[in-house]
Each structure stands twice: as structure tokens, then as C-alpha cells.
Amino acid sequence: MSGAAGQQAVEGARPAQPEAPSDSALGGAFAYRGGQLHAEQVPLARIAEQVGTPCHVYAGGAMQATYRALAAALEGIGPPTTICYAVKANPHLAVIRGFAELGAGADVVSEGELRRALAAGVPPGRIVFAGVGKTEAEMAFALETGILQLNAESIDELKLLDAVAGRLGRSAPVALRVNPDVDARTHAKISTGKVGNKFGIDIDQVPATLELLRGLPNLRLDGLAVHIGSQLVHAEPYEAAFGRLAELAREVIGQGWALRHLDLGGGMGIPYGPAAEGGAARLPLADYVAAARRTVGRLGLPLVFEPGRYLVGNAGLLLARVIYVKQGRSKRFVILDAAMNDLIRPTLYDAWHEIVPLAEPAPDARYEPADVVGPVCESGDIFAPARPLPPLAPGDVIAILSTGAYGATMSSTYNSRLPAPEVMVRGSDSAVIKQRPDHAALMALDAVPPWLAETGGAD
Ligand SMILES: *Cc1c(COP(=O)(O)O)cnc(C)c1O
């Protein structure tokens, strides 16, 4: 792989269009125009100048175009479909709002996410609550809100939900999240549908679970759900999981349960980088649709989908400035002002992210390997080892691409670094959608107990 391939990915990007996204790592959102990298119509150098770095930038128009394209493709399955955007991928209110405007529901995994979805205008009747560890308080809040369904993942959870619903005098709409025991062929830390993962009820325990359900009067079984993992780029694991789900649904319906819908989860994978790094593929959507049509599609039940990454991943990037370039004896280090606290995917998942300068490199620029690192005091604070990059100097701004999903949301303030601001563009408009807080605001959450002497303050 050479950095030039990365450049082509940028040049190959097209403006957002209401059609299936291309195989570019950029999802059609970012491109060089006149030698400068743009987000939709906005020069990123201007954002870096006005907002400072590090800074997350989202192409809001591209997110909506991707949503429309996905919704259109899923219609090809046959039954009515609902897309519940998986909020955890990027929980910013403006991101959720952009999808809600187009009719999306939301898939949430905590009370905080549920509150965000509601605040962004998602109707309660289109909200699904997933997750292995819902608390009693979260269940009560979800039931009082009147959401579409809670996806239950264990017998203990069903019993507690029945008790909470009984106390509130409500009937709780539930789906059983089934672990279909398929290998999603993705990174171990984001694989969720194989026996031995903490997720879902093992498929062979479903009959016993249904027996138990008959004795839980405050639960109404509305559906069955699967979610086998994240960043899946092959349709085969989906076909296997959906096939098992369809078979199970037939049995369950045969036993007299009136299922209202099936929830097929999310996990649709996106391209992150060049083929040589195993990152060029997007889940072939046509194959995914065909797999769903051949299996669950035959049942005719309405279908719920929970895509997160697919809708937002390629539509975000992280701007960072080069602080130093250190030429060691055997290695070049490019030290950025962004760090693992701003984007932890490389550290956590060995994730590959394309890195490009904002100023388009000359056609004959020499690409040489560099370790691209942040300033945090951890050896794991590295964005890319031995990455071929054009010449870079202190002060240059670069973009780390495809950070729209599991980027800002997984950030922390480790090393007492301030959270990076977030900017959204649409066409030629741009807006700061999250300010960078100051150090006083961060410290204001700390309290020093009364038995320690006052410092006299340093404000
Ligand atoms: C995380 C998650 C999703 C979204 O996963 P993506 O890979 O971002 O599409 C969907 N459903 C459930 C239950 C999840 O936990």
C-alpha cells in the first residue's frame, strides 16, 4: 500500500448523491477541490482555523444521503421496514435529528441514549432498547415512555421486566434477542452472535424461555431479534443468522405466538482503507438484501434494522495538527495534537484509518513511512504504525478519515485533555455542534473533601 492509494480514495469520492454509497473509504463526503480537502462544500482548513484542532467534522448531508440509499435498498426485501439508527455509533443530537427528520427510529442501549433519541425528536413508537444489562430504573423509564420494544437478553431480565411492568400496570413489549451461534468473521471485540459471547439467549434455550414467558403475564412477546456483530463485510454470516431466525420464527408462530416484527440488528460494515490492509470492502448491500429476502423476507413480517456505523462512519473525520516531526535513527514519527483519547479505535481494535493531509500532495510527492502518534503517555497512543505519508511539517493539518462512528462517542479526557469540539457541515453550511469546554469546566466536576486543606485556588 502506498499513500497515493489513499489519495485516490479521496479523489474518487463523489458529492453526496441519493444512491448506494460507493466503495470509496469516504462515503462521498470528502474530496480535494482546488488542492484543498473539503467536507461537502466547506474547506476543512477553514474549520481547523476557526475551531482549532483536534476537531471532529461530520458531513451531515452525506449521512442523510446514506440513510436514504439504505432505506431504498431495504425496500427490496419485501416486507415493510423500519430503520432504528443505533445511537451508540454517534449519539450527537444533531446526528440523531438528521435521521429522525427522514423518518428513522432509534436503537438505544441506555437511559442516556433513550433520552437523546427523544430529545432529537424520534417518536417513542420507533425506539428499540437493547443491551444485556438494563437496570430496573431504565426499564421503568422505557415503559413509561412507551417505546416500541425492549430486546431482552436473559431470563433474569425477563423476570425483572415482568415485575417492573406489573408495578407500573403496563404490558411490556419484548423481543427475545437470540444468539444464533454464527461466526460474524469480524474483530473478536465486536463479534456478538457466537455461543460464548455475553449477548442474547442461546438459540437452543429459546423453547424453555418461551415456556417461562407463558408465566409472565405483564410481558407481550412482539418479536425476535438478532445482532451478530459489527463491521461485517460479508453477507454469508447474515444469511446464516437470518436463516436460523426465520426457522425459529416459524416454530414460534406455529406455537401460537403472535409476532409483530423481526429485528435483524445492525453491523453493516464500511470501507476504512485500501484492500492491502483488508479495509477496502463495504458490505455488499445487494447480497445482504438478497440474504434477508431468501430467509426472513418469506415470512412477510415487518422488519426492523439497527445500523449504526454504516450510516455515519465514513461521514466523519478527525482534524489534527502536526506538532512535531521526529526523525529517529530508523524511523520517522509524526506527533499530532490528537490522541487516543479523541479516537481509540486504533488502540482498541487495531483499526486502520486513512490519514491524508488537508493540502493535496503534489503528484510526485515522495511517500515514506512514519509512525503517526499522539501526545498521550501510552505506547498504545498510536494512530498508524509505519504509514506511508508525504512530507509533513509542524503546523500542517491532517485528517484521520472514517471516524464518524465510534469516534467522539468513545473519547475520554485521559491526560486531562479537553474533549475535541464537533462540527457538522451540510452543503456549504457549517456549524459548531459541540464546543470545546475549558479546563475550569472540566475541573468544576471535581470536589476536594473538607478534610483536605484548601489550595487557595488557581483560577
Ligand atoms: C452496536 C449495536 C448496533 C449497531 O452496530 P453497528 O455495527 O454500528 O451497525 C445495533 N444493534 C445492537 C443491539 C447493537 O448493540
The ligand as an SDF file (V2000), in Angstrom:
LIG
                    3D

 15 15  0  0  0  0  0  0  0  0999 V2000
  -23.9810   -1.7210   18.4850 C   0  0  0  0  0  0  0  0  0  0  0  0
  -25.2900   -2.2870   18.0820 C   0  0  0  0  0  0  0  0  0  0  0  0
  -25.8200   -1.9920   16.8270 C   0  0  0  0  0  0  0  0  0  0  0  0
  -25.0980   -1.1590   15.8020 C   0  0  0  0  0  0  0  0  0  0  0  0
  -23.9550   -1.7740   15.3430 O   0  0  0  0  0  0  0  0  0  0  0  0
  -23.2050   -1.1670   14.0570 P   0  0  0  0  0  0  0  0  0  0  0  0
  -22.1030   -2.0970   13.8170 O   0  0  0  0  0  0  0  0  0  0  0  0
  -22.7510    0.1960   14.4230 O   0  0  0  0  0  0  0  0  0  0  0  0
  -24.2020   -1.1470   12.9510 O   0  0  0  0  0  0  0  0  0  0  0  0
  -27.0590   -2.4950   16.5150 C   0  0  0  0  0  0  0  0  0  0  0  0
  -27.7450   -3.2700   17.3850 N   0  0  0  0  0  0  0  0  0  0  0  0
  -27.2600   -3.5830   18.6050 C   0  0  0  0  0  0  0  0  0  0  0  0
  -28.0690   -4.4200   19.5130 C   0  0  0  0  0  0  0  0  0  0  0  0
  -26.0270   -3.0990   19.0000 C   0  0  0  0  0  0  0  0  0  0  0  0
  -25.5360   -3.4170   20.2020 O   0  0  0  0  0  0  0  0  0  0  0  0
  1  2  1  0
  2  3  1  0
  2 14  2  0
  3  4  1  0
  3 10  2  0
  4  5  1  0
  5  6  1  0
  6  7  2  0
  6  8  1  0
  6  9  1  0
 10 11  1  0
 11 12  2  0
 12 13  1  0
 12 14  1  0
 14 15  1  0
M  END
$$$$
